[in-house]
């Protein structure tokens, strides 16, 4: 079930990310999903958070701190350049960098899980520089615990 609290959090994130290229959507299973494109998140082959990504994560951390019952799952992705031996740890490191940034802003690490998918889940072809850039991303999912019966 999608709660008023989740809707308010979605609206707050849409306002905070307006004009940045970040997608804020509701998933079919009622999670809040943030799609963070590579042009603001990470450089090729890097897991360091770019300066443009910081204000978005700052605002995101504020919404998480205002909604302490939610949990967060961060999934890192890469393009297909490089081998799995490089891409798999890089995707995890991108998710970990994102986690570390928001925990430094007061979000409890116990609320956050991370995963990396390497180049296994592209959202665009890897044929051009632009399409590869779309695949270098993190996806952040926010969920509320199921209500107790």
ABEGO torsion letter per residue (X at the ends): XBBAAAAAAAAAAAAAABGAGBBBBBBAAGBBBBBBBAAAABBBGBABBBAAAAAAAAAAAAAAAABAABBBBBBBBBBABEBAAAAAAAAAAAAAAAAAAAAAAGBBAAABBBBBAEAABBABBAABAAAAAAABBBBBBBBBBBBBX
